Amino acid sequence: MSLSTEVVRAVIRSQKRGLPEEIREKVILHICDTIGISLAAYKGAPVALKSIAGISLGVKGGTGRVMGSGDVLPPAYAAFANTALAHALDFDDIHDAARIHPTPVTLAAALAAGDAVDTPNLDFISAVGLGNELLCRLGYALEPKGTGTDSKWFLTQLFGYLGAAITAGLVLGLDENQLVHALGLAYMQAAGGKEPGVGTGSEARSIYPAFSSMGGVQAAFLAKEGVTAPASCLDGKAGLFQNYFGKNLNEKQRGVLLDDETWAFSDTCIKLYPSCRYSHPFIQSALVLRNHFEHCEMEQIVIGVNETAKMLCEPLEDRCHPKTVQDAKFSIPFMVAFSFVRGRVYLDNLTGKDLMDPNVIELAKRMRIEQTQEDTPGIPLGDIKVVTPQGTKRQIERIHPEIFYAEVKKKFIECGQFADIANPDELWEILYNHLDYDFIEKLPIMIH
C-alpha cells in the first residue's frame, strides 16, 4: 500500500472519531489568533496587500471570501490571499519540533473549499484541526534538526501543499481515492526553497506559505473533477521524500506520520513576538538582562547559537543593519539589540522607520556570534552574555510551548487595537463562541 493511501486512511480514521474536546478548544484558540493577526496585517504588512493585488490582477469574482475584505476570488486565489494575511507579520502559530506554521495554511484552505459548496462536508473547526494534525505530523516525522537536507526547505510551504489539499478535500467531501489523487496533484506543485529566509534584502519570506495553500486547494478541486495522480507521490522512486530529502521515510518515521492515536498538534505554540520563532528565546534573554544594565554600558554582547540559529546571524553586517522589516524579524542580532533598547517587541514598534533607530544600530555593532549549542529538534536556548566594565552576566532562556486562553485573548485584542478595530474584545467573544464558515461575515472591512 502506498504511503499516500496510508496517510489518507489515517486522516479518515481521525475524522470519524472526531476531535478530542481539548484539541477542539485549542484549534478554536489558534483560529481566533490567526484571524486577529490577519486583520492586523492590513495595517502592518503592506507586502500581503501587494501580493494579493498581484495574484488577483485580471481576476473578476469568485466564491472565495478574503478576511477583512469585501472582495471575493476564485478558491485557490482566496486561499493565497488569506494565508498571505495570516503569515506576513511573522506572528502566526508554530510547531517548534516540526518547524511548521499550520493554521495559516489550513484555515485558508478550509474556508476556500467551504465557500465553494452549498453544504461543506465537515465543520470548520474539525477541518482545520485535521489539516493541522497532518501538517504537524509531516514535519515531526522528519525530525528536522536544521543541519541536513531539511534545512534547505521551508517545511511549512513544502508540506503545506499536502496539508491544504487534504483540508480542502475533506471539506469538499472527496472520497479516499480522490484524496490520494489530491495529494499527488499537490506534490506536482510542491516547492519551498529556503533562500528567501537565508538571503537578505527581500520581502518574499512573508508570503511563502500562501503558495502552498493556493496549490493545495487547486489540487483538491482538480481531484474533485476527476483528475488523477500517482498514489506513489510520497514514497515512489521520484516521490516527495526521495526528491526533497534524499531518501524515503524509515519505519519509525512512517509510524510517527501515521499515528492517529495521539495529537501532534497539541504541542503547537502561539507566538508572543512578531518575529522569526528562532529569535524568541534570545529576545526573552535580552529582556531579562535589560533589567540589569543600561544598553549604553554594554561593551559586547555574545550570542550563543546552534547551526540553524547561526543562519539568522550571517552575514553579520547585513543582519545587524536589515534593509526590510522582514530581514529585521529574521535577524537574531538585530532583534536582540532591538529588545535591549526598546524593552518590548510588538507590531506598533517594529516598523520600517524603527530599523533606523540609532541606538539599536549602535548596539548591534557590539554583537559577537559563537556557536555554543548543538542542533536539536525544536528551537535553541536563548544564550546571551553581556560584557560590561563591571563584569559579565549570562542569561539562558527557554521557550515553553504552553500558552493559555487569557494570553491568546490579550494578543487578539492588541492585534485589533493595532488594526484600529472598534471593540476587539467583543469581536473575540463573537468569534470564540460562534466559530464556523461564516465567521468572515462578522469581521470588519479593513479596506475601503
Phi, psi and omega in degrees: 000137181291155178296322180297322177295317178297320178298312181299317181295323177295319179296317181296322177298317178295321178299316182294325179284331182087160179288133170302151186302319182291328176289319179300316179296321180293319178300318179300316178300316183290324176294313179299318177301315181295322178296314179301316178298318182297320178293321178295333182296334179299330179263324190257355185224074179302335179298327178294317181292321177296321181293318178297318178298321181293316183282340182260008179301124179082358181268125181243115174076181182151187180255343188275124179274146180250129181302132177076010182221148174276000184283154171234148181223163171304153189310310183295324179289321177296322178298316176303311184300313183290326176289321177300315178298320185288331186256340192299333180274357182056043184237006189274166186294161182205141170263110189298314183291326180274341184058049184232135169259095191279311194294324177303328181281310187285324177301312181296321180292316180297316181295317181298318180289318180297324179290340186270353182234155179293318181227104178302145182284346186214143179294155188301314183295318179295321180298313179294319181297315180292321176295318178299318181297316179297315180300314180297320181292324178300315178288317184296321180297329182287340182054055184294133177240357174085005181242343181261208181296334180295339181285352182268355187234144164285105185294329176299318180289311184300310180278343181298328176302318181289314181297319179293321180297315179292317180301308180296321181297321177296318179295322180285348180081028178295145176277182185303312182296319180294323178295322176297317177297322179299320177298317180297319179290327176293318179300324181299337181258350192302138179201183178149034178304140192268006181301326176300339175269320181285320179283168181236165173092015181222172179252357193301328183296343181291339187237008189301325180291341182296328179295323183287322178293321177298311181294320180294318177297317179299320179298318181296319180290325175297316179296322179300326181274002174101006177286134183251159179211159186292137177292345180275017186298334181265322188236016176284177181298331176239032181281180188301309185291321178296317183288316188269336184234003173084353179195156177283164178298142174279179185297320179297315180295320176299320179298319178296315182297321187266359179294115179247019179261334179242171185238104177297328181302337183299338180266007179286138186252151171258129185287146174252351177233140180275068180204172179308135184304327181295339179279343190297313178297329179286324174300315182296319177297319179297319180294326176290312181295331180301335179287349184253340185221151163277144183297334179290343180279343190282118178276325180206145176238118181257120181256119180266119189235171167255185186298318181292313180298330178299329178298333180270012180237356185235145350293138190300320180300314179293320182292329180279342180230067184296145181267339180230160176298324179298319177297319180299315182291340180258017181240114178295315180300317181294316181295327176294311179299317180299317181294318178298317186281314188271331178081357175200154179232112180208177185299323187279350179235010176237078184235178182303317182291334180287344177294341184260011178302116185298329179290322177292315180300317181295316180294325181299333179293343184264012181279143169227137182253130175232136177273101185246355186236151174277152174282124178226165175303145182093204183248158184284173171284153176273085186264108180228135177237126180254128179253125178230169176300334182273348181146193184235140176226135182245141178228133178233114180250145177244135177277128178258138186287339185294134172214141192248166184312311185298323179290321180292318178298317179300316179297317179300314181296319179294322175298318179296320177295319177300323181276004179063037177273132176287132175055056179296335178293324176292321178298320177303311182299319179297312183291313185299324185266347183218065186262115176210189183299337182268014178304328186297333179288344181269355183273149175290153174278121187269343179234145184228000000 
